[in-house]
Amino acid sequence: MLSLCAQNKDAVIVYCNDGTSQAFLRHAIDSIVCSKEYQDVWNLGKNERIEVRVVDSVAFVAYYAHLSCPDDRHPHAIDLGLPSGTLWACCNVGANAPQEFGGYYAWGETEEKEEYSWATYTFYSPDNDSYANLGSDICGTARDVAHQLWGDAWQMPSEEQCAELVANSTGEWAKLGDAYGRFIMGRNGGSIFIPAAGYRWFGYRNHAFSHVCCWSGTAYSQYAGAAHGLGFYQGKQSWTGYDYRYFGQSVRAVAE
């Protein structure tokens, strides 16, 4: 049977040494039995046998996909019917509900701060006016705030995933609670709300309630001091562009 520590999780993911993984929804698992040679997952009455020698680790994660939030235990993974199968979180990193702004994070940083500027940006060196190379993609790394704060099931979206969301959904400007933002609807009936949290610049919060500004985990290739993001402006079309890495912006995580 599943251990007690897994009872409040939605899925079991078995990671293998070759980089592959297998995911099983918790409600469909009858039992998990591990011997010296095999790990047997009884899933929907069928035994999915995996050799122990190829198993790297087993994770119990909040991973089950919904079309909308089923309860107040956020975050939930929302299925928007995207071609890649990417699931988007129901709320921002640092938020306890979809309408909350959540945290503001500079790109590659995992903590909030009082001032967002080049002077306070961890990965900028004023001595030689240079920016630390964090790689072209920080999704799922130690520099990914979603991955670090929410765990293995979550990560920042890539530029490609942001573009996919824009291309395969419809949306409208709406109000949820006291917050204005973008209500996004997938072709399968799934939906998410992203509040217009604006962005933090120096000690100020700019364009709150009129701009949705969310980081992706993809660096901007033509300028080392910028990274790609996802934006929705009141009365304007959705866009995927780039901003200075030191800006404090929202992060809306994804699960694959």
N, C-alpha and C positions, 0 to 999 in steps of 0.2 A: 504493500500500500504506500501511498505518498506520505512522506514525512510531515510532521506537524508544521515545520517551518515553511512548507510549500502551500499550505492550505489557503492562504490569502493571495496567491499568485494565479495568473491565468494560463500560463503555458510552461512547458518544460522544453529547453533547448539542449540538445546533445552536440557538443563541439568536438570535432575529430582532428587528429594530428595533421591531416593533409589540408586543413583550412576549410573543409566543408562542415555543414551542420544539418541537423534534422530537428524540426519543431513539432511538438505535439500539444494540442489543446488539453488543459487539465481536466475539463469535464468529460473528455472522451477516453481518458486513461483509466484502466482498471487497476493496474499495478505496475511497479517497476522492480524487477528482481535482478540482482547482480551476483554473479558467481565469479570464480577465478578466470573463466574464459570468456563469458558473455554477459552483456547487459541486455536483458529482455524487457522491452516496453510493450505491455499488452494494451493496445490501442484499438478501440472499437471492436473488441473481440479477436483482434489479429495480433500475433506476436511479431513485433519489429525487432529482430535480433541484431545486435551490434557487437562486434568483437571488442573485448576490453582493451586489447593492445592498441587499438586505433583511437580510443576515447581520450580526449584531452581533458575535458571538464563537462559538468552538467550544471545548468543554470535554471533557476525557477524565476520567471519574469512576469511582469504585468504586460501582457502582449496581445490579449484577445481583441479582435477588431469589432468595432461597433459602427453603426451609421450615425449615431449621435450619443451624447453622454447618457448612460443608463442610470447613473446615480451621482452622488456628490464626492465619490472617492477618486478625485482627479490625480494624475492625468489618465485619460483613456486614449487608446489608439483608434483613430477614426478612419474607416474605409471610404474613400471618395471615388472608388471605381477607376483608379488611375491605371494606365497600361502597364506600368512597372510593378504594380502591386504595393507601392509605397503607402504606408499609413502615416497620417499626420496627427500630431498630438492635439487634444481638445483645448489646451491652454498654453500660455507662454511659460518658459522656464522661470521659476521663482514665483509663479502665481498659484493661487489655490482655487481659482474658478476661471472660466473662459473670459469673463468680462474684466478681470483684473490685469493691470499692465504687466506685472511680474518684474523681473530684474532688468537692469540696463548693464550691458557688458561690452567692453571694448573687444575687438576681434582677437581671439586667442587667449584672452584673460578669463578667469573663472570666478572672479569675485567683483562685487560692485565697489564703487568708491565715490568720494565727494566731488572730485573734479575729473573731467575727461578732456585731456589735451595731450599734445606731443610730449610735454614735460612730464606727465604722469603715466605715459604709456610704457608698459614694461618692456616692449620689444623695439624701442627706438633709442638710438644712441646720439645725443646732441653733439658729442665730440667730433664725430665724422659725418654727421647728418645721414645716418644709415639705419636700416630696418632689419631686424633679425629675420632670417629666412626660416619660416615655419613649415615650408613645403607648399606645394600647390593646393593641397587638400588636407584640412585638419579634422575632417569628420571622423569620429570614433577614436580620436587620439587624446592624449593628456591635455591638449589645448582646446578641446571641445567641451564647453561648459555644460551642454545637455548630457553628454556621455558621463562627465564627472559627477554631476549632481543627481542625475536620475538613474544611472546605471547602464549596464551593458545593452539593454534592449533599445536604448534611445541614442540618437546622435543629431548633430546639426544637419540640415539638408544641404545637398550639393547645389551648385548653380543649375545643373541639369534637372534636378528634382523640382526646383523652384519654377523653372521654365515649363516643366511638364504640368505643374499645378495650374499655372496661368492658362495654358493651352487646352486643358481638358476639364475646365470648370466654368461656371458662371457665378456672378456675384452682384451684390448691391450694397450700398451704404446703409447701415442700419444702426439701431441703438439697442443695447442689451444692458438692462439695469441702468446705471448712470453713465455707461461708457458708449461712445460712438466707435464704429469700426466697420470692417468688411465682413459681411456674411457670405461665405463661399459654399456653393452647392456643387456636388459631384454629379456625374451623369447617372449614378446608381441610386441617388436619393440621399447619400451621405452628406453631412454638412459640418462646417466648423465656423467659429466666429473669432476674428483676430482684432483685438482692440487697437485703436489709434493711439498708441503710446508716445508717438513722436520719437525724439532722440535726445540724448544728453550731450551737450557741448560746453566745455568748461564747467561752470557750476550751474548751468541753466538747462531747463527742459524746454525744448522747442517743438512747436507744431503738435502738441498733444491734442487729441480729439479731432484732428484733421488729417494726420499722416500715419499710416502703418509702415514701420521701418523694421525689417527683420534681417538679421545676418544669415548668410549661407556659410558653409565651411570652405568655400572655394576662393583662393586668392586671385586678385586681378593681375593677369600676366603682363600688362603693359606698364604697370606702376607698382613698385614694391610696397608703397604705403597705403594701398587700397585693397579692398576685398569686395566680392559680389554680395548682393543682397536681394531681398524681395520687398516691393513697395506697393501700397495701394493708397491713392490720394482721393479725398472727397471730390466727387464730380469728375474724376479723371479715370483713365484706363489703368489696369494693372501694369506693372513693369518689373523687369529684372535688370538691375544696373549695378553700380558700385559706389562705395563711399570710403572716406578716410578710415583707416583701421582704428584710430583712437576714439572715434565716436562711440558713445554708449547707446546701444540699440537692443531691441528685443530679440529673443531667440525662440522660434517655434520649432520644436524638435520633430523628427520623423522616426519611424520604425519600419524596417524592411521585411 
